[in-house]
Amino acid sequence: MEEKYIGDKKIKDAKRTEEKTPGGVDIIAVTYEDGKIEHFSDLLYSKIVSETSCSASELREKRGRAG
């Protein structure tokens, strides 16, 4: 798997879960290199994941554009 990041956190694994949002969008479970896990809607995940790390400010901007 090529390196992917959400903000400055390096992703170890990302898997689609069996859960969905109330609107029917798939939920992605993201495991970071440090072992922490976060869940995102597939729509938000696709907007905020990148091949390079970014600052917290840049991540906030990405999240804002996704909404």
N, C-alpha and C positions, 0 to 999 in steps of 0.2 A: 504494500500500500504506500502510495506517495505521501509525503508529509503534508498534513493539513492542520490548520489552526483555527481556533475561535478566540479572537483577541490575542493574548500572548500565551495562551495555553495550547500545548501540542496534543493533538488527538491520537490516542492509541487505537481506538476502535469506535465505530459508529454502526449501529444496527437498528433496523426498523423493528418496532415492537408490534404486539398484537393490538395495542391500544390505539384509539383515535380521539381527536378533539371532538367537542360537541358538534362541530361543523362537518365531521367526517374526514378530516385530514389525518394522515398517518403521523404517529409519534416516533421520533428517532431518539434512541438512548446513546449518548456520547460518553465514552470513557476516556479520560485524559491520562497522560503519562504518570501523573501523581496518584492515580487510582480513583479520583473523584468522578462521579457520574452526574450528568445533567440530562434532562429531557427537553426536547424542542419539537415543535410542529415541523413537519417536513418543509413547509413553506418558509418558516423562519430560518431553519438550518441551511437551506439552499442559499439564502441571502447573506448569512453571516460567516459561513465557512470560507477559508481561503488557503492558498498555498504558502503564504507568508504570514508571520505574526504581525499584529498591529496593536496600537495603544488602546487604552480603555476609551478614550475620546472617539477614536475611529470606529470602535465596536459600537458605541452608542449611536453614532451616525448611521451605521449599517442597520441597526435594529430599528431606528426611526424610519428609514426608507422602506423597511419591510412591512411596517404597519400601515 
